Amino acid sequence: MLYNDISWQLLPPELGFGSGQTCWRRLGRWHEAGVFDQLHRLLLAELHAAGELDWSRACVDASHIRAKKGAKAPVRRRSTAGRRAVSTI
């Protein structure tokens, strides 16, 4: 979904996964249940056991880690969104 930049509402029904809303809810439930973390751990364990991991090329990405409390808030930017016209009546 993210790779192709398609919204959930535009998910083709021909794929047989149900509506976009159904898929979105299922993925949310799987995430809350830890399915993806467990799947990731199992995959790494299997690859490691098979000698298929090259740790010399590993990289750490902390983009999913929450910012520390007390961090400076980002500077507030002026909105570029359109505004409703003032009524002249």
C-alpha positions in Angstrom: 0.0 0.0 0.0 2.6 2.5 1.0 5.0 1.6 -1.8 2.4 2.2 -4.5 0.9 5.2 -2.7 -2.7 3.9 -3.0 -5.3 4.9 -0.5 -7.2 2.2 1.3 -10.4 3.3 -0.3 -8.9 2.6 -3.7 -7.9 -0.9 -3.0 -9.2 -3.0 -5.9 -11.9 -5.5 -4.7 -10.6 -8.0 -7.4 -7.7 -8.7 -5.1 -10.1 -10.5 -2.7 -9.0 -8.9 0.5 -12.3 -7.2 1.3 -12.8 -3.5 1.4 -10.0 -1.0 2.1 -11.5 -0.3 5.5 -11.5 -4.0 6.4 -7.8 -4.3 5.4 -6.9 -1.2 7.4 -8.7 -2.5 10.5 -7.1 -6.0 10.2 -3.6 -4.5 9.8 -4.2 -2.4 12.9 -5.3 -5.4 14.9 -2.3 -7.4 13.8 0.0 -4.6 14.7 -1.6 -4.3 18.2 -1.3 -8.0 18.7 2.4 -7.9 17.8 2.1 -10.1 14.7 4.6 -8.1 12.7 7.2 -7.9 15.5 7.0 -11.7 16.0 7.2 -12.3 12.2 10.3 -10.1 12.0 12.0 -12.0 14.9 11.1 -15.4 13.3 12.4 -14.3 9.9 15.7 -13.0 11.4 16.1 -16.2 13.5 15.7 -18.4 10.4 18.0 -16.3 8.2 20.6 -16.3 11.0 20.4 -20.1 11.5 20.8 -20.5 7.7 23.9 -18.2 7.7 22.1 -15.8 5.3 22.6 -12.6 7.3 25.5 -10.3 6.7 25.7 -8.3 9.8 28.6 -6.2 8.4 26.1 -4.5 6.2 23.5 -3.9 9.0 22.1 -0.5 9.8 20.1 0.8 12.7 17.0 3.0 12.0 15.5 4.7 15.0 12.8 6.6 13.1 10.1 4.6 14.9 11.3 5.5 18.4 9.2 8.2 20.2 10.9 11.5 20.9 12.0 12.1 24.5 9.7 14.2 26.7 10.9 17.7 27.1 12.2 18.0 23.6 11.7 21.3 22.0 8.5 21.6 20.0 8.8 22.4 16.3 8.5 26.0 15.2 4.9 26.7 14.3 4.5 27.5 10.6 2.0 29.7 9.0 -0.7 27.7 7.3 -0.8 27.8 3.5 -4.3 26.3 3.4 -7.0 28.2 1.7 -9.5 30.1 3.8 -13.2 30.6 3.3 -14.1 33.9 1.8 -15.6 36.5 4.1 -19.3 37.0 3.3 -20.0 40.4 1.8 -23.7 40.3 2.2 
